Structures are given as structure tokens and as C-alpha cells.
């Protein structure tokens, strides 16, 4: 819908598309869409769905943190009213009945916004930029794997079978033929995305067997976070219709590279519209360097928001199969070994690409976190280290290597908590700590294989 679309015009939009049903959507901390489904007539006649705020402290497995970790939590599970964003109204193109999916903000019944909502956290960070006359522009790149259907989690995932009847058995980076093997799936995916108005740019084959990447056009962070969330849903649905799975796990298969969510970022003057990352001479500006300085200083502490799961850190290990995943926060010009890459561009397109986040991360939190780190750098005028020339991998791994140490770093980083919100940060830490403990209750096949009869 148009950015000028007002809520009263929803009725016209519903009539235009013959909408009979509404899916009221909210993304939780993991990025899982939750909500309610309502008849369109009830929705338009003032029916505002409610959900308990406890959906934001639910773990990816459906559990909750221990009581001692949620002392800050509201024990009565207050109701939230879901408030539609008129700029986040989309069709559901694969349903038989005309259905709308609407992304909602969450407000308590007293009117204040729910600070635990990842969408609210991004809006909170964007408000800081707006107050200074700055307008961040982002362009996400999302990688994913197509895999054979797998109903037994004890078995490893496998590449899917393409049109030629065979599985991919080798890496085919940027291969057009390898993409064409799944043309029916991608044609339908593009049809769905076009019907929804998602701003997709290019599709390429990545390094892994069955691994692809979709790039989005640059634009407003909140709009693009919404679209990444909906794209994930759309691709999973399309893959199922073609007899396979689409997964955004950071490292779904041993021996294959992981999947990332690279984020290109630039900064516009909100009033005059020019790129603040380029100076009058066309060279990178001081704001640009301070932004990178903030990323270098704070991203290592923020890794649980960019690499949120135990599996996320398998992608960030430097191995023969790790591909081009970064292991530090060095920066460099046109250098894909660094965590912070500056592409060759015109002054108007000067930007920095944050390559740290995994495809499994919540896009609202990826964008909020990266922009928050850059904001802190610009406010404190942090100078970056000199740009990396040559391979950054030779400088070793400077990031936390597991979710446990990563959570401790985030717990100690007060400047980030102040920007993202203390209650949100505490809740996020509680959720991810609970998931980490639950993971350690599972005995893996590696342990049975190598320890059962040997120790």
C-alpha cells in the first residue's frame, strides 16, 4: 500500500481485493510470526485482536525462562492490543479465499507501546536517527538453502532434487543453470512476491549445494524488515508446494557454508536528501568513519542479536566449508574477508555492508542492532581501525565462538541496553539463556558415536 495510506482507507483496499479474512501478525523475538485470524467484516468494524505480552518471552521451543530470570517480568501477562500499520498491509497470494496479512504494532490497553516487541525496538532506534535529521537506508541480502523434505530430525539434511532428477553434489556459485533447476519454484515465488509488493532485486546461486540468495532493493529499514519477515514465510510456503523445504538456519548442513543476512547501510540527510557518508569531495565522511568505529566497538557485544541460536556460531567458525563468513569486525574496501565491507560505489551510494548476521536472525533486531552500534559510534566520534588490506582471516577470530560467551558480553554492554531498551534486553537475555540450557539437555549423535564405548 502507499506510504500515504491511512487506516480508514483499509475498507477501500479490502473491497478492491475482495478480502474476506485477515491474518493479524506480530513477530516475536525469534522472528516467528504470531497472531490471530479474523473475518474481514469483524476486523473492519472495530475488532482489534489482543494477545498476552508473554509471547515475547517464549523460547523457540515454546517454553519460558525460569522464574529467577524473569524477576523484571510482569507476572499477570497483560493483554496487548494489536494496532495495524497501514503501510504493512499485504495480500496472502496462495490462499483460496482472498486474505490480507497485516503486520501490527503492540500497545498495552493503557496506550503505551510494548517495549518487548522487536518491531518497536527498531522503531525506537529509528526515532533516535530522526531526532538528529538522519535517515538510514538499508538493503538486506538473505541467503537460504533448499533441501529435501526431512521429517526425522535425527537425519542430516540433503540437497533437493532438481528438474534433471539429480541432487547437486558440488558448489556452483553464481551458476544460472543451477538456479534454473528450480525454475518452477522460483517463478511461483516471484509471482507471490510481486502480488505482495515485496521489493526483490536479484536472485543468485550461492556457494552451497542448493543454497541461494535474494537481494532486496534499498529503502526504509522498517519496511524492509517487514518484507524480509514476509519473504521468509512466502518462500517456505512456496517450497512446500514444490515438495521441498526452504530453511534459513545459519548452518543447516555440515560440509556446506552457512547462510547470512548481509545488511548494506547508508545515511541520508532527511531534509536535503544527500548521502551523509560521503563528503563534499566525494570521499568517505567523518560520519562514515565514526559509524564504522561504532560497529567495530559494539558489534562483538551485540552478537546474540545477530547470531541468536546455538547453530548460528557454526557458521562463524573458520573451516574449509565456512565459505566467506566473517570471523572479526575488521573493515576494508571491496574485501569479502572482512566483517564490514565497503563496496566500490559512487559517492551517492557510499555504504558499509555488515556481513556478520545470520539468516536465522530476526531482521528487526539485525537492523536495530547494527544501526544502534553505528549511532553510538557517531555520537562518541569513535575512530575505526585502519582498513584491512589483504585477508582478514589471518588476523584470527575476534568474535564470541558460542552463544554462552556471547550472552555474557551483551549482558555487560550497558550502552546497547540503553538504546534498545533495558526491559527488552533483559527479556532477550532470559529467552536465549533458557534456550541455551535446553540445548544442553539434548545428547547428540556425536557424543554417542565417539564417547559411548570409548571413555
C-alpha positions as CSV (number, residue, x, y, z in Angstrom):
1,X,0.0,0.0,0.0
2,X,1.1,3.6,-0.5
3,X,3.1,5.3,2.3
4,X,0.2,7.8,2.4
5,X,-2.4,5.1,3.1
6,X,-4.4,5.9,6.1
7,X,-6.2,3.3,8.3
8,X,-9.7,4.4,7.2
9,X,-8.9,3.5,3.7
10,X,-8.3,-0.1,4.7
11,X,-12.0,-0.6,3.9
12,X,-11.4,0.5,0.3
13,X,-8.4,-1.7,0.0
14,X,-10.3,-4.7,1.3
15,X,-13.2,-4.1,-1.1
16,X,-10.8,-3.6,-4.0
17,X,-9.2,-7.0,-3.3
18,X,-12.3,-8.8,-2.1
19,X,-10.8,-9.5,1.3
20,X,-12.8,-11.9,3.4
21,X,-10.2,-12.8,6.1
22,X,-7.4,-11.1,7.9
23,X,-4.3,-12.5,9.4
24,X,-3.1,-10.2,12.2
25,X,0.7,-10.7,12.5
26,X,3.3,-9.9,15.2
27,X,6.9,-11.1,15.0
28,X,8.3,-12.5,18.3
29,X,11.9,-12.2,19.4
30,X,12.9,-15.2,17.2
31,X,11.1,-13.7,14.2
32,X,8.3,-16.3,14.3
33,X,5.0,-14.7,13.2
34,X,2.2,-15.0,15.8
35,X,-1.2,-13.5,15.9
36,X,-4.9,-14.2,15.2
37,X,-7.1,-14.7,12.2
38,X,-10.4,-12.8,11.9
39,X,-13.2,-12.3,9.4
40,X,-12.6,-9.1,7.5
41,X,-16.0,-7.7,8.4
42,X,-15.3,-8.0,12.1
43,X,-11.9,-6.6,11.7
44,X,-13.2,-3.5,9.9
45,X,-16.0,-3.0,12.4
46,X,-13.6,-2.3,15.2
47,X,-12.5,-5.8,16.1
48,X,-9.0,-5.3,17.5
49,X,-7.3,-8.6,18.4
50,X,-5.5,-9.0,21.7
51,X,-2.6,-11.2,22.7
52,X,-0.8,-11.6,26.1
53,X,2.6,-9.9,26.3
54,X,4.2,-13.2,27.3
55,X,4.5,-14.1,23.6
56,X,7.7,-12.1,23.8
57,X,9.4,-14.2,26.4
58,X,8.5,-17.6,24.8
59,X,11.5,-19.6,23.5
60,X,11.9,-21.1,20.1
61,X,10.8,-24.4,21.5
62,X,7.7,-23.0,23.1
63,X,9.0,-22.8,26.7
64,X,9.7,-19.9,29.0
65,X,12.7,-18.7,31.1
66,X,13.0,-19.7,34.7
67,X,11.3,-17.5,37.3
68,X,14.6,-16.2,38.7
69,X,15.4,-14.9,35.2
70,X,12.2,-13.0,34.8
71,X,12.1,-11.0,38.1
72,X,11.6,-8.0,35.9
73,X,8.7,-9.6,34.1
74,X,5.0,-8.7,34.6
75,X,3.6,-11.9,36.2
76,X,-0.1,-11.1,35.2
77,X,0.7,-11.4,31.5
78,X,-1.0,-8.2,30.5
79,X,-3.1,-8.0,27.4
80,X,-1.8,-6.2,24.3
81,X,-3.9,-4.7,21.6
82,X,-2.7,-5.3,18.1
83,X,-2.6,-2.0,16.2
84,X,-2.3,-2.3,12.4
85,X,0.3,-0.4,10.5
86,X,-1.4,0.8,7.3
87,X,1.9,0.7,5.5
88,X,2.3,-3.0,6.3
89,X,-0.8,-4.5,4.6
90,X,-0.2,-7.3,2.1
91,X,-2.1,-10.0,0.3
92,X,-1.7,-13.6,1.1
93,X,-1.4,-14.8,-2.6
94,X,-1.5,-18.5,-2.0
95,X,-4.9,-18.8,-0.2
96,X,-8.1,-19.8,-2.0
97,X,-10.1,-17.1,-0.2
98,X,-8.9,-13.5,-0.6
99,X,-6.9,-12.9,2.6
100,X,-4.9,-10.0,3.9
101,X,-1.9,-10.3,6.2
102,X,-1.3,-7.2,8.2
103,X,1.8,-6.5,10.4
104,X,0.8,-5.0,13.7
105,X,2.4,-2.9,16.5
106,X,1.6,-3.8,20.1
107,X,0.1,-1.4,22.6
108,X,-1.0,-2.1,26.2
109,X,-4.6,-1.1,26.9
110,X,-3.3,2.0,28.6
111,X,-1.9,3.1,25.3
112,X,1.9,2.8,25.7
113,X,3.8,0.7,23.2
114,X,5.1,-2.7,24.3
115,X,8.9,-2.3,24.5
116,X,9.5,-6.0,24.2
117,X,8.3,-6.1,20.6
118,X,11.3,-6.4,18.1
119,X,9.4,-4.0,15.7
120,X,9.2,-1.5,18.5
121,X,12.9,-1.8,19.2
122,X,13.7,-0.9,15.6
123,X,11.3,2.0,15.6
124,X,12.9,3.2,18.9
125,X,16.4,3.2,17.2
126,X,15.0,4.9,14.0
127,X,13.5,7.7,16.2
128,X,17.0,8.5,17.5
129,X,18.1,9.0,14.0
130,X,15.1,11.1,13.1
131,X,15.7,13.4,16.0
132,X,19.1,14.3,14.5
133,X,17.7,14.8,11.0
134,X,19.3,11.5,9.8
135,X,17.5,8.9,7.6
136,X,19.2,5.5,7.5
137,X,18.8,3.5,4.3
138,X,19.4,-0.3,4.2
139,X,19.4,-3.1,1.7
140,X,19.3,-6.7,3.1
141,X,20.7,-9.8,1.3
142,X,19.2,-13.0,2.6
143,X,20.7,-16.5,1.9
144,X,18.8,-19.7,2.3
145,X,19.0,-23.4,1.4
146,X,16.5,-25.5,-0.5
147,X,16.6,-29.1,1.0
148,X,14.8,-32.4,0.6
149,X,11.9,-32.8,3.0
150,X,13.0,-34.3,6.2
151,X,10.6,-35.5,8.9
152,X,13.2,-37.1,11.2
153,X,15.4,-34.6,12.9
154,X,18.0,-37.3,13.6
155,X,18.9,-37.5,10.0
156,X,21.1,-34.8,8.3
157,X,19.6,-32.5,5.6
158,X,20.2,-33.2,2.0
159,X,20.1,-31.0,-1.2
160,X,16.9,-31.3,-3.1
161,X,16.4,-33.0,-6.4
162,X,16.2,-30.5,-9.3
163,X,14.5,-30.8,-12.7
164,X,17.2,-33.1,-14.0
165,X,16.3,-35.7,-11.4
166,X,19.7,-35.4,-9.5
167,X,20.9,-33.7,-6.4
168,X,23.6,-31.0,-6.5
169,X,26.9,-32.6,-5.5
170,X,29.3,-29.7,-5.8
171,X,29.4,-25.9,-5.2
172,X,28.1,-23.8,-8.1
173,X,28.5,-20.2,-7.1
174,X,26.5,-17.8,-9.4
175,X,25.5,-20.7,-11.7
176,X,22.5,-19.8,-13.8
177,X,21.9,-23.4,-14.7
178,X,21.9,-24.4,-11.0
179,X,19.2,-21.8,-10.3
180,X,17.2,-23.0,-13.4
181,X,17.0,-26.4,-11.9
182,X,14.3,-24.9,-9.6
183,X,12.7,-22.6,-12.0
184,X,9.1,-23.7,-11.3
185,X,9.6,-22.9,-7.6
186,X,11.2,-19.5,-8.2
187,X,8.7,-18.4,-10.8
188,X,5.9,-19.1,-8.3
189,X,7.9,-17.3,-5.6
190,X,8.4,-14.3,-7.7
191,X,4.7,-14.2,-8.6
192,X,3.8,-14.3,-4.9
193,X,6.3,-11.6,-4.1
194,X,5.0,-9.4,-6.9
195,X,1.4,-9.8,-5.7
196,X,2.6,-8.7,-2.3
197,X,4.7,-5.8,-3.5
198,X,7.9,-7.1,-2.0
199,X,11.0,-5.1,-3.3
200,X,13.1,-8.1,-4.5
201,X,16.0,-7.3,-6.7
202,X,18.2,-10.2,-7.7
203,X,18.4,-14.0,-7.2
204,X,21.7,-15.8,-7.3
205,X,23.0,-19.3,-6.6
206,X,25.4,-19.1,-3.6
207,X,28.3,-21.4,-2.6
208,X,26.5,-24.3,-1.0
209,X,24.6,-27.1,-2.7
210,X,21.0,-25.9,-3.0
211,X,22.0,-22.5,-1.5
212,X,20.5,-19.3,-2.9
213,X,20.5,-15.6,-2.1
214,X,17.8,-13.0,-2.6
215,X,18.7,-9.3,-2.6
216,X,16.2,-6.5,-1.7
217,X,16.2,-3.0,-3.1
218,X,17.5,-0.4,-0.7
219,X,14.9,1.6,1.3
220,X,13.4,2.3,4.7
221,X,14.6,-0.1,7.4
222,X,11.2,-0.7,9.0
223,X,9.6,-1.5,5.6
224,X,12.4,-3.9,4.6
225,X,12.4,-5.7,8.0
226,X,8.6,-6.3,7.4
227,X,9.4,-7.5,3.9
228,X,12.2,-9.9,5.0
229,X,9.8,-11.4,7.6
230,X,7.1,-11.9,5.0
231,X,9.6,-13.2,2.4
232,X,10.7,-16.0,4.7
233,X,7.1,-17.0,5.2
234,X,6.5,-16.8,1.4
235,X,9.5,-18.9,0.4
236,X,8.7,-21.6,3.0
237,X,5.2,-21.9,1.7
238,X,6.3,-22.0,-2.0
239,X,8.9,-24.6,-1.3
240,X,6.4,-26.8,0.5
241,X,4.1,-26.6,-2.6
242,X,7.1,-27.9,-4.6
243,X,7.8,-30.8,-2.4
244,X,10.9,-29.4,-0.5
245,X,11.8,-27.3,2.4
246,X,13.4,-23.8,2.5
247,X,15.5,-23.2,5.6
248,X,17.1,-20.1,6.9
249,X,19.2,-21.9,9.5
250,X,22.6,-20.3,9.8
251,X,24.4,-23.7,9.3
252,X,21.9,-26.3,8.1
253,X,24.4,-28.9,6.7
254,X,27.8,-30.0,7.7
255,X,30.4,-29.5,5.0
256,X,28.4,-26.6,3.4
257,X,28.8,-22.9,4.0
258,X,26.3,-21.1,6.3
259,X,23.6,-18.6,5.4
260,X,23.9,-15.0,6.2
261,X,21.8,-11.8,6.2
262,X,24.1,-9.1,4.9
263,X,23.0,-5.6,5.6
264,X,24.1,-2.6,3.4
265,X,23.7,0.7,5.3
266,X,24.0,4.3,4.3
267,X,22.8,7.5,5.9
268,X,20.8,10.3,4.3
269,X,20.2,13.9,5.3
270,X,16.5,13.7,6.0
271,X,15.9,17.3,4.8
272,X,18.3,17.7,1.8
273,X,18.4,14.0,0.7
274,X,22.1,13.6,0.2
275,X,24.3,10.8,1.5
276,X,26.0,11.8,4.7
277,X,28.5,9.0,4.4
278,X,30.2,11.0,1.5
279,X,31.9,14.3,1.9
280,X,31.8,17.3,-0.4
281,X,35.0,15.9,-2.1
282,X,33.3,12.6,-2.8
283,X,35.4,10.8,-0.2
284,X,34.0,8.9,2.8
285,X,33.0,11.4,5.5
286,X,33.8,11.6,9.2
287,X,30.3,10.3,10.0
288,X,31.0,7.3,7.8
289,X,34.2,6.5,9.7
290,X,32.6,7.1,13.1
291,X,29.7,4.8,12.1
292,X,32.3,2.0,11.3
293,X,34.0,2.8,14.6
294,X,30.8,2.1,16.4
295,X,30.2,-1.1,14.6
296,X,33.8,-2.3,15.5
297,X,33.4,-1.3,19.1
298,X,29.9,-2.7,19.8
299,X,29.1,-5.5,17.3
300,X,31.1,-8.1,19.2
301,X,29.0,-7.4,22.3
302,X,25.8,-7.5,20.2
303,X,26.4,-10.9,18.6
304,X,23.4,-12.6,20.3
305,X,21.1,-10.3,18.3
306,X,22.9,-11.1,15.0
307,X,23.7,-14.8,15.8
308,X,20.8,-15.7,18.1
309,X,21.0,-19.5,18.2
310,X,23.4,-22.3,19.1
311,X,23.6,-23.2,15.4
312,X,24.5,-19.6,14.5
313,X,28.1,-20.0,15.7
314,X,28.8,-23.0,13.5
315,X,28.6,-20.6,10.5
316,X,31.2,-18.3,12.1
317,X,33.9,-20.9,12.6
318,X,36.8,-20.7,10.1
319,X,36.8,-24.1,8.4
320,X,37.2,-25.5,4.9
321,X,33.4,-25.3,4.4
322,X,32.8,-21.9,6.1
323,X,32.8,-20.0,2.8
324,X,33.2,-16.3,3.2
325,X,31.6,-16.0,6.7
326,X,33.5,-13.3,8.7
327,X,35.3,-14.0,12.0
328,X,36.0,-10.4,13.1
329,X,34.9,-6.8,12.7
330,X,37.7,-5.5,10.5
331,X,36.7,-3.3,7.6
332,X,38.0,-2.8,4.1
333,X,37.3,-1.6,0.6
334,X,35.8,-4.3,-1.7
335,X,37.1,-7.0,0.6
336,X,34.8,-10.0,1.3
337,X,37.0,-11.4,4.1
338,X,36.2,-8.7,6.5
339,X,33.1,-8.4,8.7
340,X,32.4,-4.8,7.5
341,X,32.8,-4.5,3.7
342,X,32.7,-1.2,1.8
343,X,31.7,-1.8,-1.8
344,X,33.1,0.2,-4.7
345,X,30.4,2.8,-5.5
346,X,29.7,6.4,-6.4
347,X,29.7,9.0,-3.6
348,X,25.9,8.9,-3.7
349,X,25.9,5.2,-2.9
350,X,28.7,5.2,-0.3
351,X,27.7,2.5,2.2
352,X,29.0,-0.2,4.5
353,X,27.9,-3.8,4.4
354,X,27.6,-5.6,7.8
355,X,28.3,-9.2,7.0
356,X,28.0,-10.7,10.5
357,X,24.3,-11.5,10.8
358,X,23.0,-15.0,10.1
359,X,19.9,-15.7,8.0
360,X,18.3,-17.1,11.2
361,X,18.3,-13.7,12.9
362,X,15.3,-11.6,13.4
363,X,15.5,-8.8,10.7
364,X,14.0,-6.2,13.0
365,X,16.8,-6.9,15.6
366,X,19.5,-7.1,13.0
367,X,18.7,-3.7,11.6
368,X,18.1,-2.2,15.1
369,X,21.3,-3.5,16.4
370,X,23.5,-2.6,13.5
371,X,22.1,0.9,13.4
372,X,22.4,1.3,17.2
373,X,26.1,0.4,17.1
374,X,26.7,2.8,14.3
375,X,24.7,5.5,16.1
376,X,26.8,5.1,19.2
377,X,29.9,5.4,17.1
378,X,28.7,8.6,15.5
379,X,27.7,10.1,18.9
380,X,31.0,9.3,20.5
381,X,33.0,10.0,17.4
382,X,34.8,6.7,17.6
383,X,37.6,6.2,15.1
384,X,37.8,2.9,13.3
385,X,40.9,0.9,13.0
386,X,42.8,1.2,9.7
387,X,41.1,-0.6,6.8
388,X,42.2,-4.1,6.2
389,X,44.4,-4.8,3.1
390,X,44.6,-8.5,2.2
391,X,42.8,-11.3,4.0
392,X,41.2,-10.6,7.4
393,X,41.1,-14.3,8.2
394,X,44.8,-14.3,9.0
395,X,44.0,-12.0,12.0
396,X,42.0,-14.7,13.8
397,X,38.6,-15.0,15.3
398,X,37.7,-11.9,17.3
399,X,34.1,-12.8,17.9
400,X,32.5,-15.0,20.6
401,X,32.5,-18.6,19.5
402,X,29.4,-19.7,21.2
403,X,26.0,-18.3,22.4
404,X,27.1,-18.6,26.1
405,X,30.0,-16.2,26.0
406,X,28.1,-14.0,23.5
407,X,25.2,-13.6,26.0
408,X,27.7,-12.6,28.7
409,X,29.1,-9.9,26.5
410,X,25.7,-8.5,25.8
411,X,24.8,-8.6,29.4
412,X,27.7,-6.3,30.3
413,X,27.1,-3.8,27.5
414,X,25.0,-1.0,29.1
415,X,25.2,1.5,26.1
416,X,23.4,-1.0,23.9
417,X,20.8,-1.8,26.6
418,X,20.1,1.9,26.9
419,X,19.4,2.3,23.2
420,X,17.5,-1.0,22.7
421,X,15.7,-0.8,26.0
422,X,16.6,-2.3,29.3
423,X,13.5,-4.4,29.7
424,X,13.8,-5.7,26.1
425,X,17.5,-6.6,26.6
426,X,16.8,-8.4,29.9
427,X,14.0,-10.3,28.3
428,X,16.0,-11.2,25.3
429,X,18.9,-12.5,27.5
430,X,16.4,-14.5,29.6
431,X,14.9,-16.2,26.5
432,X,18.2,-17.0,24.9
433,X,19.7,-18.3,28.1
434,X,16.7,-20.6,28.5
435,X,17.2,-21.9,25.0
436,X,20.9,-22.5,25.6
437,X,20.2,-24.6,28.8
438,X,17.6,-26.6,26.9
439,X,20.0,-27.3,24.1
440,X,22.5,-28.9,26.6
441,X,19.8,-31.3,27.8
442,X,19.9,-33.0,24.3
443,X,22.5,-35.7,23.8
444,X,23.9,-35.5,20.3
445,X,24.8,-38.3,17.8
446,X,28.4,-37.1,18.0
447,X,28.5,-37.9,21.7
448,X,27.0,-41.3,21.2
449,X,29.4,-42.0,18.3
450,X,32.6,-41.1,20.0
451,X,32.0,-41.4,23.7
452,X,29.6,-44.3,24.2
453,X,32.2,-47.1,24.1
454,X,35.5,-45.2,24.4
455,X,35.6,-43.2,27.6
